[in-house]
Amino acid sequence: MPAAGEDEAGFRALLEQVARDRGFACGNYKDGCLRRRVAVRMRARGVASYGEYAALLSGDAAEYDQLMDVLTINVTRLYRDAEVWNALADAVLPSLWEAAGNGFTAWSAGCASGEELYTLAALLHRHAERSGTRRRLERTLVIGTDIDPGSLRAAAAATYPESAFQEMPLDLRVRYFTREAPLTALPELRSLVQVQRRDLLLDTPPVQRCDLIVCRNLLIYLDREGQERIFQRFHETLVPHGILVLGKVETMLGPARRLFTAVDQRQRIFRKVA
C-alpha cells in the first residue's frame, strides 16, 4: 500500500488523471469507497504506490478499462429486488401512465449494462398491452445513462446470460427476450430504449421532462453534497408528481425531504412534491 507521506497527494493526482483521461469526475464520490476500489486493482497488479499505478495506467489501456469497471460499480440483474418492481408495476405505473397522457418518458440513471433499463421497458410495454393503450408506445421512451462506455455498449446490445434472469418472472422473460441463450431483448422492446453517456454530476439530464426516474444503488457512493445536487436535478427533471425510485439501502436526508414524499418507503419509491 502507499506510504503515508505520498498517500493523499498521490491519490488526488490519480483521481485528476482519471477525470482528465476518462471523463470520470470522482470529486463527489466517497473517498473510502474510491480508495478501496483502486486498492483492488493495485493489489492485482502488484503496485505499491498511487504514483506507480498512475504511470502504469498511462501505458496500459486494458488496465484503465479494468479500473473503470471497478470504479463504476456495474453489477446488476434483470428484475433485481423483485418486490420493488412488483410494487412499481402494481401500485404506481397504472396511475402514472394514465396521468402522463399521450407520451411517457422514463430514465434509468446509472443503467450499467442495461438490465434495469430493459426491466423498466418490459413493465411499461406490458402495462400498455394490458390497458389497451399500446398505441402510446410509439411515444414512449426509456433512456439509460451511464458514464462507462463499455457498459453502454452492453446495454445497447441487450444480450444477457441466463443467470441474469434469476429474478425476472417467466412471463416477462418469454414475452420480451429470445428463447435461446444468450437471451436478447426483442425488437419491440429495444425500440423503446435509448442509451447515452452521461455523468450525473457534470452533465445535464438527457431530457427536460421525465415521468419516472430509476436510480438505484448509485447515490450511496456519493458524498452528501453530490447526493443533494442529484436530488435537486431529479426534482427539476420530473414532471409534477413524477416518480423517483432509489436503491433499497438509499434514503433521503436534508433538503431532499422537502422535494419528495414517500409513496412506498419500504421499497424506496418517492413522488415529486410539485
Secondary structure, DSSP 8 states (H G I E B T S, - for coil): ---HHHHHHHHHHHHHHHHHHH----TTB-HHHHHHHHHHHHHHHT--SHHHHHHHHHT-HHHHHHHHHHHTT----TT-SHHHHHHIIIIIHHHHHHHHTT-EEEEEET-TTSHHHHHHHHHHHHHHHHTT-GGGGGGEEEEEEES-HHHHHHHHHTEE-GGGGSSS-HHHHHHHB-SSSSEEB-HHHHTTEEEEE--TTTS--S-S-EEEEEE-SSGGGB-HHHHHHHHHHHHHHEEEEEEEEE-TT----TTHHHHEEEEETTTTEEEE--
